[in-house]
């Protein structure tokens, strides 16, 4: 009854309370309108009443919120190339497992081609249909068609149903049987429901890719934002920038009808596209159209693309002085003092904070801790936006003044000597950033090498590795018609690691071939540091009482539990755990 007979006073009180609670995060009137729309939908579902009186809704608007429409940048193919180039070349883009680098690149390509929403993360292997079709031009080699979604060949998983099909090279040798018009290549039933894009998972032997947990939407969005920022784009990158780019391409294509566009974008009519996915940028040459001239299509495309805003000098993080300024903010200082006071009281009375877990005093401390952390983050974000706005105002004047005085333009500092790209990524760069060849046989070899390079990179965990080329050198490589770089071939360490390890070496790292050499051979400062590392990073992630194998690369002993492993490692390998 309360929802059915809602009054303007009740609604005003509710949204006034909402604004007071979320005043630091609610800045746009459109966000408040979303809350209002959800409220109306719930009311309609519960009571069956129609929409709230428009007069009441209009009286709720205002509140001093930002009224201008949100910018809707579009990600075109040339903009996506800049992101992919940064993803592979940049030493600033790091992942705990290298498979995530390839996953992100594939997600961006699929988002652009299919126009799919972030629901793309729910794609499983059952959604991949690989089929060989005859060459329409009469060529001898069949054409490969991946229906629904384009997937990576995963040689290490033996994804194909044919047991002897284990490499991409074999896939490119297939021919269509006589009298048929296609050759489907089925995948194994066992992996049909496995997500294609999966999150990483800490295990006793280090980080690995989960078998059944899909990558989360929040993780994808944060990685896209970071990638766009490192690339130097001014506007944030996200899944919907690719969707808008795909929608624009479909809308401009003379080969795709309006109904097909709506079907591809999953719109029930064109109104949804016009309201939600059509960019606010006018990409047509209206001046040429008015004067009856040939449109400057390339220029207009460049003027409205995200690549236009690339400036790698743009500030992305606060420096030490700016972070100190945030620490001196009155609200941050007040919340930090409250947190430290509670921490001191708990430790004086109970010894440690962790021992009070589950009690009201622990919950009170956690609330104070999160309040301080969130306030600090909000102040840092606000200051960073201010710094970016100041840079945008002042740097343009500086650049023009330097040219008027005949001075060279400012450039980014050169990468440090240790900031080189490691060998496995150079192989991927060498395979991907090449031009397609006119010869079908050469093109098959090029694609096979690209798949093999990506597969090799997907096996690795992130870390410091042998370096061979600077990012700047790799940029020059692309500009020099993609000249092939030299690649280092390093011997395996597994056969040379002694049975008796150093007293401060991690035996799990020694046995993990996915880690770089420096990480595998690293020695900790003391035995105490080693024990903390073993329990936090390895033993903590193994189920109690479950069998475990010795991780040493030259020791193939199966043990009953982690307790047995600890005894074995200390007696045989001379490493305390």
PyMOL commands that set and color helices and strands:
alter all, ss='L'
color gray80, all
select helices_A, chain A and resi 8-21+29-47+54-60+77-89+99-114+118-122+125-127+155-157+168-171+189-191+217-231+239-252+258-264+270-277+286-291+297-303+306-309+320-327+330-350+354-356+360-404+423-432+440-458+471-479+507-510+517-520+527-537+539-541+562-572
alter helices_A, ss='H'
color red, helices_A
select strands_A, chain A and resi 129-133+143-147+182-185+198-203+206-214+420-422+467-470+548-549+558-559
alter strands_A, ss='S'
color yellow, strands_A
deselect
rebuild
show_as cartoon
